[in-house]
Amino acid sequence: MTTILVLVSIPLFYFVVVYIYTVDADQSLINNKLRVEDQLNHLHMHPRTAVIRIRLLNELDIGYQIISMDTFPAERGDRFYTAERFDQYSNSIRPYRYLETVIDIFDKEYLLKAEVDMEEYFDVIPYTTAVAGLFFFLILIGYYWINRSIARKVWRPFYKSIDELSNLNIQNGQTLSPIESDIEEFKKLSDNLLFYTNRSHSAYMQQKEFTENASHELQTPLAIIQSKAELLIQSKLTKEQFEIVDQINLAVNRMNRLNKNLLLLTKLENKQYLTNENVNLSDVVKETLELYQSNFESKNLSSYAEIKNSIIIKGNIALIETLINSLLTNATTHNFENGKIKVYLNSKSLIIQNTGNSTALDKNKIFKRFNKDNKNLAGSGLGLAICKEIVQLHDFKISYRMINDLHSFKITNFTPITETVI
């Protein structure tokens, strides 16, 4: 904005200077008019002498022409204008400022044409404008430099706090440093930042402690119920009693899975896992597929895998295994008898496809917690939600599409550390 103002002000300054010089020239012409009229009326007491002087002035051509109104009638009033004419002394065309006005000499009216050479004015104006422009430019640079220096000094504590806030990790108990500044607004900002970051850390610790305690406390009664249910199953029971105990055992197993999944989700959201291990994604996918062969056979599912060898990425191996397990479990559970499962892995993506319901899943709900299309299935409804959290923790991306009647889950945005083909 300042630069625009300077660029506008320089031509504006030029026109203002031209206007000032023009006004000055006009005033000079008025003064010359008054002087000529006064001298012709008072220095020459006889009209004839005045007429001789007028003729002499006209012949000398020194910037005045006095013409009798009988010869050249004109209206009263001052008329100013600028025009160019050839100057025989400089042998060039020069600009002149003219005044045409009526004067009285011994009660006789004459037309006075006075002129002022504007060449000197117009020669000075560009230099004046250039010097003024240079000063404006220097002022602009000085203003910018001073303003930047002051701003850098004033805002240094603020940007320091922004950097600390960007790298703050409340899980590790990090805290912000107070903003050291004499500015009252920065002091208030510092107090509020410290208050809210400390409160966030306290809330995080309370949530973490509650989750861990709740999970631990739930595991004990669930283990007792499960062991008692297994003892009852081994005892002599009627068919009806056996079915009831078996249902209890299934419900306890589901509660155990749900408890573990909720605990895992909480830890993922709190970023309690490190993702700096070298994970051979190719081996993890192959080993998981081998473990699932019995599950595939139980539903007579045909599997096809196209896996590139030795794709190594940065991550958490336990979470990567959980991710692959969850996706394969989902592909198996929601498949039908004699269905298909396809797995593709290359340096850019991991794709797991399966047959199943011919209707595509809702992309807006599929990764939400407790979202189950089939309420009769025994799953907890947290599998894909866990997959999403694991993917986000690793800065990967996961998407779902229906391709050629196959439900397709695609994981992208991972960068292999090394890649060799065997």
C-alpha positions, 0 to 999 in steps of 0.5 A: 500500500505504501509503495502504491502511495509513493508511485501515485504521489510522484506524478501528482507532485510533478503536476503540483509543481507545474501548477505552482510554476504556472501560477508564479508565471501568471503573477509575474505577468500581472506585476509586469502589466502594472509596472508597464502601465504605471511607468507609461502614465507617470514617467512620461507626462506627455501623451506623445512621449508615451506613444513613442515609448510604446512604439519603441517597446514594440520594436524591441520585442522584449516580451511586450506588445502594446496595441491600440484598441482602435487597431485591435479591439478586445474585451476587458479582462485578463486572459492567460494561456500557454503556447509555443513559438520559435525563438530566434536567439535560441534557434528553437521552439520554446514554451511561453506563458501569455497574458492579454489584458487592457491597460489605460494610458492617458485615458486611452485603452491599449491591448497589452500582450505580455509573455514569460519564457517557461523554458527555464521552469520546464527545465527545472521541473523534471529535475525537481520531480526526480529529486523528490522521487528519490527522496520519497524512495529513500523515505520508503526504504527507511520506513520499511527498514525501521518498521521491519526492525521494530516489528521483528523486535516487538513480535519476536516473543510472539513468534517464539511462542508460536514455534513452541506451541507448534512443537508442543507435545502435552503427552510428554509433559512439555510446557510453554515458556512465558512470553517475556515482553513489556506489551500488555497484550502479549502478557495476557496472551502468555497467561492464557496460553499457559493456562489452557496448555496446562489444563489440556495436559491435566485433562489428557493425564486424567483421561489416560489414567481413567482409560487405563484404570477402567480397562484394567478394572474391567478385565478382572471381572470379565476374566472371572466371568469367563472362567466360571462360564467355562467351568459351567460348560464342562459340568453336567448341564441340560441342553437349555442350560448349556445354550445359556452358558454358551451365550454368556461366554460369547458375550464375555468374549465380545466384551473383552474384545470391545474393551481392548479395542476401546483401549487401543482407540484411546491410545491411538487418539492420545498418540501414545505409540511411536512410529519410527520403526522400520517395518517390512510391509511386504512380510507383514502382509504375507504372514497375515495372509498365511494366518488367515488361510484357515479362515478363508477355507472355512467359508471356501473363499478364494484368495489372490495376492500380488505383493511386491517384495521388501517394501520397508516403511516407517511405522509401528509394527504392532499397529501395522499388523493390527491394521492388516488384521482388521482389514482382512477380518472385515473382508472375511466377515462381510464376505459370502460363501465361495467369495473372493479376496484380493490383495495388492501391494506396491510401493504406492498403495495397499489394496484389499478387495472382497466380494460381499453385499452388492450395495456400496457402503456409505463413505460418510459412515463406514469409518465411524465407531459402532457403524454396522450394516449387519446388526447380526454380526458379532463384530464390535463395530470398531474395526474400521474406526481403529484402521482409520486412527492407525492410518492417521497416526502414520500420516497415511490415507485410507479410502473406500470404493466399490469396483467391479462388485468388489468392496475395495479399501485402499491405503496410500501416502506411505513412502518406502525407505528401500525397495527391491524386487525379488 
